[in-house]
Amino acid sequence: MTILVTGGAGYIGSHAVRALQQGGFAVVVLDNLVYGHASIAETLAVPLVQGQVGDRALLDQLLSGEHPACAGEPVQAVLHFAAYAYVGESMSDPARYYRNNLGDSLVLLEALVAEGRRRGGDPLPLVFSSTCATYGIPAQDQIPIREDCPQRPINPYGRSKWMVEQLLGDFGAAYGLPSVIFRYFNAAGADPAGDLGEDHDPETHLIPLTLDAITGRRDHLKIFGNDYPTPDGTCIRDYIHVIDLAEAHLLGLRKLLAEGGQHVYNLGTGHGASVQDVISAAQAVTSRGLQTYVAERRAGDPPMLVATAEKAQRELSWRPRYGELRMILEHAWVWHQRRFGQP
């Protein structure tokens, strides 16, 4: 069974590709390589098609199996990771985000419906990579965050993802498009094998930034605010290992293939770690220190974001295998040393 993975040359998508391969699926990756890496496809030994999700002619070729990368096998489902995901950039250039994240997703959904009709059946199923950013700044009495928490995104990135969720609801009601939506929290870590990991440019995530400061790739780590109403004054987030995220996508796909329907799940560990907790864990794992600098709070940063993943645990039998922060840091450290040539 062939699965199309959009954005499969990126951080989370590439780990999902490996999970699919280990689950017995054939995979084809579609990625525009704006933020993805062609070398990842080589590591995974998977066909890579460089192109835009909004290219309808290309999508039709891939879904029908007529594209050479598919080796004559039609696609049976899609995992959709392709998106731009920099909050600050989305504020300064919202058109880019709505065009890529929302507009291209609409083209994809229309193609899934059309391909299903061509085969004389329902639309092809879709697993969608959404985000906790659709919740905006939840009230503290709503934490840990459940799937029925009000969605009030506060930036174009979060709104673009929220809008795709609305599309999926409407396409499910009107056309019967089966879908799983995963709203996940702070993806972190790397494959324990050390050959896949986080490699963004620019890098904005706390763990790789911390490791950069530890290795001297940057002078210091900037901490945005230390006066929040948390035990140590720094923001608390729910860090979930990228391998656990990937395995959830595999389980979500299997559910869709077996049952269809429309489903929404949060993915997190249910407990949070502060910025200072991450720094301390990184120092313990690496046995190295780093310089920090406390800056002003960033606008829109909630003091605490922690998920409850009880629904995914109940309906998908999903359990995080790598829920400990230290293990996440250990895997990220192995990858970081390998990626940047540290001894």
NORZISUL-V938574 format. One record per helix or strand. SS is the DSSP state (2 for helix, 1 for strand). FROM is the first residue (numbers start at 1). TO is the last residue. Records with the same first field share a line. If there is no record, write none. Layout:
SS: FROM-TO, FROM-TO
//
This chain:
1: 2-6, 26-31, 47-50, 75-80, 125-131, 145-145, 179-184, 186-188, 221-224, 236-237, 239-241, 262-267, 273-274, 292-295, 304-305, 307-307
2: 11-22, 38-44, 56-64, 68-70, 87-92, 94-118, 132-135, 140-142, 156-175, 206-215, 242-259, 275-286, 310-316, 325-340
//
